[in-house]
Amino acid sequence: MDIFEAIKGRRSIRKFKKDPVDDKVLKKVIEAGVWAPSAGNLQSWEVVVVKKSKTKEKLASAAYLREFLADAPLILVLCANQHVCSVTYNNRGRELYCIQDAACAGQNILLAAHAIGLGACWVGAFDEDLVSRTLHLPPGLRPVALIPVGYPDENPLPPPRDDLEEFIHYEGCE
Ligand SMILES: Cc1cc2nc3c(=O)[nH]c(=O)nc-3n(C[C@H](O)[C@H](O)[C@H](O)COP(=O)(O)O)c2cc1C
């Protein structure tokens, strides 16, 4: 699939078929995240793969009852590794770079999932403490997104985007 086709064709998918996702396919998708750029190539992100129904239900509760999370065959919990990044970059590493690393990896994962025929959705609205406690995340590993993954059972229309020119400033913002 052409990269521009993948970028424009990817949608947030919130309804999934029951079919499981093969581990090899999942690893290929996660590997796309590994090849994302990262600050100082520190790759300061990690992912927790959740397939157990009980844990998926807990994550859906932590995400304010978004049941589509529990209905997906699996959830990727994308985490920023604040510890790794702050050793080199201090506060900027802790507060910014590791979040950016995770976001870059996350976008690669979303695109790779789409390119391989899977659906996924970046879910950012959740109780961080509850997710951390549910998954026993150590201090310094901050969950930044819950990404349900599975074969799509919907084909949503693309939500509109603003005009390109609204995003761009030339030479400054005067
Ligand atoms: C930082 C971020 C947070 C998001 N949080 C949620 C969320 O909590 N729940 C949800 O259903 N979708 C969430 N989304 C998905 C957006 O709603 C979606 O990307 C947007 O509406 C555009 O649709 P598209 O992804 O199909 O192009 C989030 C996306 C991003 C990038």
PDBQT file of the ligand as one rigid body, heavy atoms in Angstrom, charges set to zero:
ROOT
HETATM    1  C1  LIG A 201      -4.354  12.178  21.320  1.00  0.00    +0.000 C 
HETATM    2  C2  LIG A 201      -5.601  11.463  20.843  1.00  0.00    +0.000 A 
HETATM    3  C3  LIG A 201      -6.558  11.112  21.769  1.00  0.00    +0.000 A 
HETATM    4  C4  LIG A 201      -7.703  10.420  21.349  1.00  0.00    +0.000 A 
HETATM    5  N1  LIG A 201      -8.584   9.980  22.288  1.00  0.00    +0.000 NA
HETATM    6  C5  LIG A 201      -9.656   9.272  21.915  1.00  0.00    +0.000 A 
HETATM    7  C6  LIG A 201     -10.533   8.735  22.892  1.00  0.00    +0.000 A 
HETATM    8  O1  LIG A 201     -10.331   8.891  24.095  1.00  0.00    +0.000 OA
HETATM    9  N2  LIG A 201     -11.613   8.026  22.480  1.00  0.00    +0.000 N 
HETATM   10  C7  LIG A 201     -11.851   7.801  21.141  1.00  0.00    +0.000 A 
HETATM   11  O2  LIG A 201     -12.845   7.131  20.820  1.00  0.00    +0.000 OA
HETATM   12  N3  LIG A 201     -11.034   8.290  20.167  1.00  0.00    +0.000 NA
HETATM   13  C8  LIG A 201      -9.949   9.017  20.519  1.00  0.00    +0.000 A 
HETATM   14  N4  LIG A 201      -9.064   9.499  19.570  1.00  0.00    +0.000 N 
HETATM   15  C9  LIG A 201      -9.343   9.261  18.125  1.00  0.00    +0.000 C 
HETATM   16  C10 LIG A 201      -9.898  10.531  17.464  1.00  0.00    +0.000 C 
HETATM   17  O3  LIG A 201     -11.222  10.753  17.871  1.00  0.00    +0.000 OA
HETATM   18  C11 LIG A 201      -9.799  10.412  15.923  1.00  0.00    +0.000 C 
HETATM   19  O4  LIG A 201      -8.458  10.222  15.543  1.00  0.00    +0.000 OA
HETATM   20  C12 LIG A 201     -10.349  11.649  15.200  1.00  0.00    +0.000 C 
HETATM   21  O5  LIG A 201     -11.728  11.800  15.434  1.00  0.00    +0.000 OA
HETATM   22  C13 LIG A 201     -10.118  11.578  13.688  1.00  0.00    +0.000 C 
HETATM   23  O6  LIG A 201     -10.673  10.406  13.160  1.00  0.00    +0.000 OA
HETATM   24  P1  LIG A 201      -9.772   9.369  12.321  1.00  0.00    +0.000 P 
HETATM   25  O7  LIG A 201      -8.748   8.812  13.271  1.00  0.00    +0.000 OA
HETATM   26  O8  LIG A 201     -10.736   8.309  11.823  1.00  0.00    +0.000 OA
HETATM   27  O9  LIG A 201      -9.146  10.118  11.191  1.00  0.00    +0.000 OA
HETATM   28  C14 LIG A 201      -7.923  10.160  19.955  1.00  0.00    +0.000 A 
HETATM   29  C15 LIG A 201      -6.934  10.522  19.038  1.00  0.00    +0.000 A 
HETATM   30  C16 LIG A 201      -5.775  11.147  19.470  1.00  0.00    +0.000 A 
HETATM   31  C17 LIG A 201      -4.695  11.474  18.457  1.00  0.00    +0.000 C 
ENDROOT
TORSDOF 0
